[in-house]
Amino acid sequence: MLSPIVGILLAFTFMTGVYWLFHRYRKVEKLNRGFRRGQLFSAAAFSLGHGGNDAQKTMGVILALLIANGLLAKGSDVPLWVVLSAHAAIALGTLLGGWRIVHTMGSKITKLQPVGGMAAEAAAATAIWGVTLAGIPVSTTHTIAGAIVGVGTTQRLSAVRWGVAGRVVWAWVLTIPDAGEVPVGQPLDGRLVPHVVRLARRGGDPRAAWRGPTSRWKESPMRLKISQRTDAFFELFSKSAVNIREAVALLRDLVGDYRDVELKARRIQEREHDGDEITHDVIRRLNTTFITPMDREDIYTLATALDDVLDAVEEAADIFVLHNIVEPKPWMIQQVDVLLHAAEQTEHALAALPSLDRNRLEPYWIEINRLENEGDRIFRRSVAEMFSGDYKAMDVLKWKEVTETLEEALDGLENVANVVETVVLKYA
């Protein structure tokens, strides 16, 4: 775990030195072009160090297996085909499955400009080359992640997304017990290695080398559960948004066809109970999941914001029943219409939330802001109407409570949009 610390210190030092050398240079665009070209060399140096250190571990294991099988004499050098195979495996792994890691490192921990990218790569390459020449194995991923954090801290501490960095560290820590829990049957006896290799060559089952004729060897599943399905959070958010839209649609039916009010209010109450179950499910998963798709506080804030909207919708329906309101006023119907439109927008947006795509989601929070402004205008006009002196005081008090509760529900949907905007901009 020293490698990320070394990366942080070296990158911080490199970046500070670059700032000191070029702080008076005014041609910023030309400077960026220079550092962008310099990244070709720093990236090449880091990649060569990555292969020189990480690939050696794989080559060592293969060499030991070949010697144990009698295919090479003790003290033999690593065959060229083993060297090329190990480097090709690393290159193909990065090419085919490493984009998500590259994206996280390059854009989600902190925003990297060409100068920052070059400093991080140069620092990581320096650290890795140093330990490689000393014959010390080190994690290149840990080193470059630390270097990126070191570059970010030279700007300010808040420039680093510590939630993302924390999840990366958790993944490192939990990899150890996770790997330890993988069932491997019995420990592999060194004397059995040649038999394992021969059986594998013949297409047989390598486990037969240590499985006796009367053995009852059975596979057992991995017991340590590192995380639940992280996409389950997005599914629950989408389910909550659908539930809100259905509740608001029921409320629209209540005010539009003002009959069987108690029955319709009861149906809305059932939706509110369903919403509570969804919120509890989110909180339960949050407390039992190590690695989450976004910051924990954002998950909790979004879940409670959605729950608050549903509470307000249910409360508005209940007030119609409890206060024996004879009929909804025209502005109440207008409020519910705006609320329904906002709920539909929220449903569509949360279905697209897993992408965290700003281009797809930005029109949503802009539209919600427009609808909230429209709702505010309806609310102000309704207050002016109620206090015009044309109505009884008791009726005004009842109507005002309904109107304020509907406004609270719309404000709640704007709060949901604000949370979504914060999350998307954070991960954009």
C-alpha positions in Angstrom: 0.0 0.0 0.0 3.1 2.3 -0.1 2.8 2.6 -3.9 -0.1 5.1 -3.9 1.6 7.2 -1.3 4.8 7.3 -3.4 2.7 8.2 -6.4 1.0 11.1 -4.5 4.3 12.5 -3.3 6.1 12.3 -6.6 3.2 13.7 -8.6 2.7 16.5 -6.2 6.5 17.3 -6.4 6.5 17.1 -10.2 3.4 19.3 -10.6 4.7 21.9 -8.1 7.9 22.0 -10.1 6.1 22.5 -13.4 4.0 25.3 -11.9 7.1 27.0 -10.6 8.9 26.7 -13.9 6.1 28.0 -16.1 4.0 30.3 -13.8 5.1 33.3 -15.9 4.5 31.8 -19.2 1.5 33.5 -20.9 0.9 31.5 -24.0 -1.3 28.9 -22.4 -2.5 27.2 -25.5 1.0 26.8 -26.9 2.1 25.4 -23.5 -0.8 22.9 -23.5 0.1 21.7 -27.0 3.6 21.1 -25.7 2.5 19.1 -22.7 0.1 17.2 -24.9 3.0 16.0 -27.1 5.0 15.3 -24.0 2.3 12.9 -22.8 3.3 10.6 -25.7 6.7 10.1 -24.1 5.4 10.0 -20.5 2.7 7.5 -21.4 5.2 5.4 -23.2 7.5 5.4 -20.2 4.7 4.5 -17.9 3.5 1.7 -20.2 7.0 0.2 -20.5 7.3 0.3 -16.7 3.9 -1.2 -16.3 4.9 -4.1 -18.6 8.4 -4.4 -17.0 6.9 -4.7 -13.5 3.5 -6.4 -13.8 4.5 -8.8 -16.6 7.4 -10.0 -14.6 5.1 -11.5 -12.0 3.2 -13.5 -14.6 6.5 -14.6 -16.3 7.8 -15.7 -13.0 4.8 -18.0 -12.4 5.0 -19.5 -15.9 8.8 -20.0 -15.6 8.4 -21.8 -12.3 5.7 -24.1 -13.8 7.9 -24.9 -16.8 10.9 -25.7 -14.6 8.7 -27.9 -12.2 7.4 -29.8 -15.3 11.0 -30.5 -16.5 10.6 -28.5 -19.6 13.4 -26.1 -18.6 16.5 -26.5 -16.6 17.0 -24.8 -13.3 18.5 -21.3 -13.7 17.1 -20.9 -17.2 16.2 -17.5 -18.6 12.6 -16.7 -19.4 11.9 -17.8 -23.0 11.1 -15.1 -25.5 7.6 -16.6 -26.2 6.7 -16.2 -22.5 7.9 -12.6 -22.5 5.8 -11.8 -25.6 2.8 -13.7 -24.3 2.8 -11.9 -21.0 3.1 -8.4 -22.6 0.4 -9.3 -25.2 -1.9 -10.5 -22.5 -1.6 -7.2 -20.6 -2.0 -5.2 -23.8 -5.1 -7.1 -24.8 -6.6 -6.9 -21.3 -6.2 -3.2 -21.3 -7.6 -2.8 -24.8 -10.6 -5.1 -24.4 -11.6 -4.6 -20.8 -9.7 -1.7 -19.3 -11.5 1.3 -20.8 -13.7 1.7 -17.7 -10.6 1.8 -15.5 -8.9 4.3 -17.8 -12.0 6.5 -17.9 -12.2 6.5 -14.1 -8.6 7.2 -13.6 -8.4 9.9 -16.3 -11.6 11.9 -15.6 -13.5 10.8 -12.5 -10.9 11.1 -9.7 -10.0 14.7 -10.8 -10.1 16.7 -14.0 -6.7 16.3 -15.8 -5.3 18.8 -18.2 -2.4 17.9 -20.4 0.1 19.2 -17.9 -1.5 17.2 -15.1 -1.7 14.0 -17.2 2.0 14.3 -18.1 3.0 15.0 -14.5 1.0 12.0 -13.2 2.4 9.6 -15.9 6.0 10.9 -15.4 5.7 10.5 -11.6 4.2 7.0 -11.8 6.8 6.0 -14.5 9.6 7.2 -12.2 8.3 5.3 -9.2 7.7 2.1 -11.2 11.0 2.1 -13.0 12.8 2.7 -9.7 11.3 -0.3 -8.0 11.5 -2.5 -11.1 15.3 -1.9 -11.3 15.5 -2.8 -7.6 13.6 -6.0 -8.3 10.6 -5.0 -6.1 7.0 -5.9 -7.3 4.6 -3.0 -7.1 1.0 -2.3 -8.2 1.1 0.0 -11.2 -2.6 0.8 -10.8 -2.1 1.9 -7.2 0.9 4.1 -8.2 -0.9 5.9 -11.1 -4.0 6.4 -9.0 -1.9 8.0 -6.2 -0.2 10.1 -8.8 -3.5 11.4 -10.2 -4.6 12.3 -6.7 -1.3 14.0 -6.1 -1.8 16.2 -9.2 -5.3 17.1 -8.1 -4.2 18.2 -4.7 -1.8 20.8 -6.2 -4.9 22.7 -7.2 -6.9 22.3 -4.1 -8.2 19.4 -1.9 -11.7 19.8 -3.2 -10.5 19.3 -6.8 -10.2 15.6 -6.0 -13.4 13.6 -5.9 -12.6 11.8 -2.7 -15.8 9.6 -3.0 -14.5 8.1 -6.2 -11.0 7.7 -4.8 -12.4 6.1 -1.7 -14.3 3.5 -3.8 -11.1 2.7 -5.6 -9.3 2.1 -2.3 -12.1 -0.1 -1.1 -11.8 -2.1 -4.2 -8.1 -2.6 -3.5 -8.7 -3.6 0.1 -11.5 -6.0 -0.6 -9.7 -7.7 -3.4 -7.5 -9.5 -0.9 -10.3 -11.3 1.1 -12.3 -11.8 -2.1 -9.4 -13.6 -3.7 -8.8 -15.6 -0.5 -12.3 -16.8 -0.5 -12.1 -18.4 -4.0 -12.4 -22.1 -3.4 -9.3 -23.9 -4.6 -10.0 -27.4 -3.1 -6.8 -28.6 -1.3 -3.5 -26.7 -1.4 -1.6 -27.5 -4.6 1.3 -29.8 -3.8 4.4 -28.9 -5.8 5.0 -32.6 -6.7 1.6 -32.6 -8.5 2.4 -29.7 -10.9 3.8 -31.9 -13.7 0.7 -34.1 -13.5 -1.6 -31.0 -13.7 0.3 -29.8 -16.7 0.2 -33.1 -18.5 -3.5 -33.6 -17.8 -4.2 -30.1 -19.1 -2.3 -30.8 -22.3 -4.4 -34.0 -22.9 -7.6 -32.1 -22.4 -8.3 -33.8 -19.0 -9.4 -32.3 -15.8 -6.4 -30.8 -13.9 -8.2 -31.3 -10.6 -7.9 -35.1 -11.1 -4.3 -34.8 -10.1 -5.2 -34.3 -6.5 -8.6 -36.0 -6.5 -8.4 -39.6 -5.3 -10.6 -42.4 -6.6 -12.9 -42.2 -3.6 -12.7 -38.4 -3.3 -16.0 -36.5 -2.9 -14.5 -33.2 -4.0 -17.2 -30.7 -4.6 -17.2 -27.2 -5.9 -18.3 -24.6 -3.4 -19.4 -21.0 -4.3 -17.5 -18.0 -3.2 -18.7 -17.0 0.2 -17.6 -13.4 0.5 -20.0 -11.1 -1.2 -18.1 -7.9 -2.0 -21.1 -6.0 -3.3 -24.6 -6.4 -4.5 -25.6 -5.5 -8.0 -24.8 -1.8 -8.1 -27.4 -1.2 -10.9 -30.1 -2.2 -8.4 -29.9 1.4 -7.0 -30.8 2.8 -10.4 -33.6 0.3 -10.8 -35.0 1.3 -7.5 -34.8 5.0 -8.3 -36.6 4.4 -11.6 -39.2 2.3 -9.8 -39.8 5.1 -7.3 -40.2 7.7 -10.1 -42.8 5.4 -11.8 -44.6 5.1 -8.5 -44.7 8.9 -8.1 -46.0 9.4 -11.6 -48.8 6.8 -10.9 -49.7 8.5 -7.6 -49.9 12.0 -9.3 -52.0 10.5 -12.1 -54.4 9.2 -9.4 -54.5 12.6 -7.8 -55.2 14.1 -11.2 -58.2 11.7 -11.5 -59.3 12.7 -8.1 -59.5 16.4 -8.8 -60.7 15.9 -12.4 -63.5 13.6 -11.5 -64.4 14.5 -8.0 -66.4 11.4 -7.0 -65.5 8.5 -4.7 -62.9 10.8 -3.1 -62.1 8.5 -0.2 -61.5 5.5 -2.4 -59.2 7.4 -4.7 -57.3 8.9 -1.7 -56.9 5.3 -0.4 -55.3 4.2 -3.7 -52.9 7.1 -3.5 -52.1 6.0 0.1 -51.2 2.6 -1.2 -48.8 4.1 -3.6 -47.2 6.0 -0.7 -46.8 2.7 1.2 -45.1 1.2 -1.9 -42.8 4.2 -2.0 -41.8 3.7 1.6 -40.9 0.1 0.8 -38.7 1.3 -2.1 -37.0 3.8 0.1 -36.3 1.2 2.8 -34.9 -1.1 0.2 -32.5 1.6 -1.0 -31.3 2.3 2.5 -30.9 -1.4 3.3 -28.9 -1.9 0.2 -26.8 1.2 0.9 -25.9 -0.2 4.3 -24.9 -3.6 2.9 -23.1 -2.6 -0.2 -19.3 -1.8 -0.2 -19.0 -0.4 -3.7 -21.8 1.9 -4.8 -22.3 3.4 -8.3 -22.2 6.9 -7.0 -21.5 8.7 -3.7 -23.4 7.3 -0.7 -24.7 10.7 0.4 -26.1 11.2 -3.2 -27.9 7.9 -3.1 -29.4 8.7 0.3 -30.3 12.3 -0.7 -32.0 11.2 -3.9 -34.0 8.4 -2.2 -35.3 10.7 0.6 -36.1 13.4 -1.9 -38.3 11.0 -4.0 -39.9 9.8 -0.8 -40.7 13.4 0.3 -42.5 14.1 -3.0 -44.7 11.0 -2.5 -45.5 12.0 1.0 -46.7 15.4 -0.1 -48.9 13.9 -2.9 -50.5 11.5 -0.4 -51.0 14.4 2.1 -52.8 16.5 -0.5 -55.2 13.7 -1.3 -55.8 13.1 2.4 -56.6 16.8 3.0 -59.4 16.6 0.5 -61.0 13.9 2.6 -60.3 15.2 6.1 -61.5 18.7 5.4 -64.6 17.6 3.5 -63.7 20.0 0.6 -66.8 20.2 -1.6 -64.9 20.6 -4.9 -61.4 21.4 -6.0 -60.8 24.9 -7.1 -59.6 25.6 -10.7 -56.1 26.6 -9.6 -55.7 23.2 -7.8 -56.4 21.4 -11.0 -53.8 23.6 -12.7 -51.3 22.8 -10.0 -51.9 19.0 -10.4 -51.5 19.3 -14.2 -48.1 20.9 -13.7 -47.2 18.4 -11.1 -48.1 15.5 -13.4 -46.0 16.9 -16.2 -43.1 17.2 -13.8 -43.6 13.7 -12.5 -43.5 12.3 -16.1 -40.3 14.2 -16.8 -38.8 12.8 -13.6 -39.8 9.2 -14.6 -38.1 9.6 -18.0 -35.0 11.1 -16.4 -34.4 8.5 -13.7 -34.8 5.8 -16.3 -31.8 7.4 -18.1 -29.9 8.1 -14.9 -27.5 5.1 -15.2 -25.9 6.7 -18.2 -25.0 9.8 -16.2 -25.0 11.5 -19.6 -25.3 15.3 -19.3 -26.5 15.8 -22.8 -29.5 13.4 -22.2 -30.3 14.7 -18.7 -29.7 18.4 -18.9 -33.0 19.2 -20.7 -34.8 17.4 -17.8 -33.6 19.7 -15.0 -34.1 22.7 -17.2 -37.7 21.7 -17.9 -38.3 21.0 -14.2 -37.1 24.5 -13.4 -39.5 25.9 -15.9 -42.4 23.9 -14.5 -41.6 24.9 -11.0 -41.6 28.6 -12.0 -45.0 28.0 -13.6 -46.2 26.4 -10.4 -45.0 29.4 -8.4 -47.1 31.7 -10.6 -50.2 29.6 -10.2 -49.6 29.5 -6.4 -49.2 33.3 -6.2 -52.4 33.9 -8.2 -54.3 31.3 -6.1 -53.2 33.1 -2.9 -54.4 36.4 -4.3 -57.7 34.8 -5.3 -58.3 33.2 -1.9 -57.6 36.4 0.0 -59.7 38.6 -2.2 -62.4 38.7 0.4 -65.0 36.8 -1.7 -64.8 33.6 0.3 -65.5 32.4 3.8 -62.5 32.3 6.1 -62.9 28.6 6.9 -63.0 27.7 3.2 -59.9 29.8 2.6 -58.0 27.9 5.3 -58.9 24.5 3.9 -58.0 25.5 0.3 -54.8 27.2 1.4 -53.6 24.0 3.0 -54.3 22.0 -0.1 -52.6 24.6 -2.3 -49.5 24.8 -0.2 -49.2 21.0 -0.1 -49.4 20.7 -3.9 -46.7 23.5 -4.1 -44.6 21.5 -1.7 -44.9 18.4 -3.9 -43.7 20.4 -6.9 -40.8 21.9 -5.0 -39.9 18.4 -4.0 -39.6 17.3 -7.7 -37.4 20.3 -8.3 -35.3 19.1 -5.4 -35.0 15.7 -7.1 -33.9 17.4 -10.3 -31.3 19.4 -8.3 -29.9 16.2 -6.9 -29.8 14.6 -10.3 -28.0 17.6 -11.7 -25.4 17.5 -8.9 -24.7 13.8 -9.5 -24.5 14.1 -13.3 -22.2 17.2 -13.1 -20.0 15.4 -10.6 -19.5 12.4 -12.8 -19.6 14.2 -16.2 
